[in-house]
Amino acid sequence: MNFTQTLDKLIDGWCERRAIRPLQCLLRAYPGPLAHTDQKHQLLEALRDVKGLCRSDLTEDELRTLIELTNTLEDLLHGAVV
């Protein structure tokens, strides 16, 4: 999975539907460089907020994609700590 491409696709869909709440949650941490661990943690927090606070604004496919992105990022960060 191309992480940034997948995020961009979600954002494009939300823009087309004018789904403001998920955009508001995610855009505080993305787009931006994901070079440092703290930036990745901020993105992970934003993804969790979208899942938790904006469920009614998401399609089932978007929710599945968010879960996959969150799990991938959690695995990446966990691997970075070990």
Phi and psi restraints in degrees (value plus and minus 20) as a CYANA .aco file:
   2 ASN   PHI    -106.0   -66.0
   2 ASN   PSI      87.9   127.9
   3 PHE   PHI     -78.9   -38.9
   3 PHE   PSI     -72.1   -32.1
   4 THR   PHI     -89.5   -49.5
   4 THR   PSI     -56.4   -16.4
   5 GLN   PHI     -83.7   -43.7
   5 GLN   PSI     -59.9   -19.9
   6 THR   PHI     -86.2   -46.2
   6 THR   PSI     -63.3   -23.3
   7 LEU   PHI     -82.1   -42.1
   7 LEU   PSI     -62.5   -22.5
   8 ASP   PHI     -82.0   -42.0
   8 ASP   PSI     -58.2   -18.2
   9 LYS   PHI     -84.8   -44.8
   9 LYS   PSI     -62.2   -22.2
  10 LEU   PHI     -81.1   -41.1
  10 LEU   PSI     -66.7   -26.7
  11 ILE   PHI     -81.3   -41.3
  11 ILE   PSI     -63.1   -23.1
  12 ASP   PHI     -78.7   -38.7
  12 ASP   PSI     -63.9   -23.9
  13 GLY   PHI     -83.5   -43.5
  13 GLY   PSI     -62.1   -22.1
  14 TRP   PHI     -86.8   -46.8
  14 TRP   PSI     -57.3   -17.3
  15 CYS   PHI     -84.1   -44.1
  15 CYS   PSI     -63.8   -23.8
  16 GLU   PHI     -80.6   -40.6
  16 GLU   PSI     -58.3   -18.3
  17 ARG   PHI    -107.9   -67.9
  17 ARG   PSI     -26.4    13.6
  18 ARG   PHI      39.0    79.0
  18 ARG   PSI      23.0    63.0
  19 ALA   PHI    -105.0   -65.0
  19 ALA   PSI      69.1   109.1
  20 ILE   PHI     -91.0   -51.0
  20 ILE   PSI     -61.0   -21.0
  21 ARG   PHI     -79.8   -39.8
  21 ARG   PSI     -69.4   -29.4
  22 PRO   PHI     -83.7   -43.7
  22 PRO   PSI     -56.6   -16.6
  23 LEU   PHI     -81.7   -41.7
  23 LEU   PSI     -63.5   -23.5
  24 GLN   PHI     -80.5   -40.5
  24 GLN   PSI     -62.6   -22.6
  25 CYS   PHI     -87.5   -47.5
  25 CYS   PSI     -65.0   -25.0
  26 LEU   PHI     -97.3   -57.3
  26 LEU   PSI     -58.4   -18.4
  27 LEU   PHI     -91.7   -51.7
  27 LEU   PSI     -27.9    12.1
  28 ARG   PHI     -93.1   -53.1
  28 ARG   PSI     -39.6     0.4
  29 ALA   PHI    -140.2  -100.2
  29 ALA   PSI     -28.0    12.0
  30 TYR   PHI    -171.4  -131.4
  30 TYR   PSI     120.9   160.9
  31 PRO   PHI    -101.7   -61.7
  31 PRO   PSI     135.2   175.2
  32 GLY   PHI     152.7   192.7
  32 GLY   PSI     152.3   192.3
  33 PRO   PHI     -89.3   -49.3
  33 PRO   PSI     121.2   161.2
  34 LEU   PHI    -134.7   -94.7
  34 LEU   PSI      24.8    64.8
  35 ALA   PHI    -104.0   -64.0
  35 ALA   PSI     -46.2    -6.2
  36 HIS   PHI    -133.6   -93.6
  36 HIS   PSI     131.6   171.6
  37 THR   PHI     -79.2   -39.2
  37 THR   PSI     -59.9   -19.9
  38 ASP   PHI     -84.5   -44.5
  38 ASP   PSI     -53.5   -13.5
  39 GLN   PHI     -87.8   -47.8
  39 GLN   PSI     -57.4   -17.4
  40 LYS   PHI     -87.5   -47.5
  40 LYS   PSI     -57.5   -17.5
  41 HIS   PHI     -85.5   -45.5
  41 HIS   PSI     -58.8   -18.8
  42 GLN   PHI     -83.4   -43.4
  42 GLN   PSI     -61.1   -21.1
  43 LEU   PHI     -85.7   -45.7
  43 LEU   PSI     -61.5   -21.5
  44 LEU   PHI     -80.0   -40.0
  44 LEU   PSI     -63.7   -23.7
  45 GLU   PHI     -81.6   -41.6
  45 GLU   PSI     -61.7   -21.7
  46 ALA   PHI     -85.1   -45.1
  46 ALA   PSI     -61.9   -21.9
  47 LEU   PHI     -81.9   -41.9
  47 LEU   PSI     -61.7   -21.7
  48 ARG   PHI     -83.5   -43.5
  48 ARG   PSI     -59.5   -19.5
  49 ASP   PHI     -84.2   -44.2
  49 ASP   PSI     -61.1   -21.1
  50 VAL   PHI     -80.4   -40.4
  50 VAL   PSI     -66.8   -26.8
  51 LYS   PHI     -82.1   -42.1
  51 LYS   PSI     -61.6   -21.6
  52 GLY   PHI    -103.4   -63.4
  52 GLY   PSI     -57.8   -17.8
  53 LEU   PHI    -119.1   -79.1
  53 LEU   PSI     -35.3     4.7
  54 CYS   PHI    -144.2  -104.2
  54 CYS   PSI       1.7    41.7
  55 ARG   PHI     -75.0   -35.0
  55 ARG   PSI     -58.3   -18.3
  56 SER   PHI     -89.2   -49.2
  56 SER   PSI     -35.2     4.8
  57 ASP   PHI    -115.0   -75.0
  57 ASP   PSI     -21.0    19.0
  58 LEU   PHI    -128.1   -88.1
  58 LEU   PSI     125.4   165.4
  59 THR   PHI    -100.5   -60.5
  59 THR   PSI     147.2   187.2
  60 GLU   PHI     -82.5   -42.5
  60 GLU   PSI     -59.5   -19.5
  61 ASP   PHI     -83.9   -43.9
  61 ASP   PSI     -61.5   -21.5
  62 GLU   PHI     -84.1   -44.1
  62 GLU   PSI     -61.1   -21.1
  63 LEU   PHI     -83.4   -43.4
  63 LEU   PSI     -63.9   -23.9
  64 ARG   PHI     -80.8   -40.8
  64 ARG   PSI     -61.9   -21.9
  65 THR   PHI     -84.3   -44.3
  65 THR   PSI     -62.3   -22.3
  66 LEU   PHI     -82.6   -42.6
  66 LEU   PSI     -60.5   -20.5
  67 ILE   PHI     -82.8   -42.8
  67 ILE   PSI     -63.6   -23.6
  68 GLU   PHI     -84.1   -44.1
  68 GLU   PSI     -63.9   -23.9
  69 LEU   PHI     -82.3   -42.3
  69 LEU   PSI     -63.9   -23.9
  70 THR   PHI     -82.1   -42.1
  70 THR   PSI     -66.4   -26.4
  71 ASN   PHI     -82.4   -42.4
  71 ASN   PSI     -61.5   -21.5
  72 THR   PHI     -82.1   -42.1
  72 THR   PSI     -65.6   -25.6
  73 LEU   PHI     -88.1   -48.1
  73 LEU   PSI     -59.4   -19.4
  74 GLU   PHI     -80.8   -40.8
  74 GLU   PSI     -63.9   -23.9
  75 ASP   PHI     -82.2   -42.2
  75 ASP   PSI     -62.8   -22.8
  76 LEU   PHI     -80.5   -40.5
  76 LEU   PSI     -67.2   -27.2
  77 LEU   PHI     -89.4   -49.4
  77 LEU   PSI     -57.5   -17.5
  78 HIS   PHI     -85.2   -45.2
  78 HIS   PSI     -59.9   -19.9
  79 GLY   PHI     -85.9   -45.9
  79 GLY   PSI     -51.6   -11.6
  80 ALA   PHI     -90.4   -50.4
  80 ALA   PSI     -47.6    -7.6
  81 VAL   PHI    -101.2   -61.2
  81 VAL   PSI     -56.6   -16.6
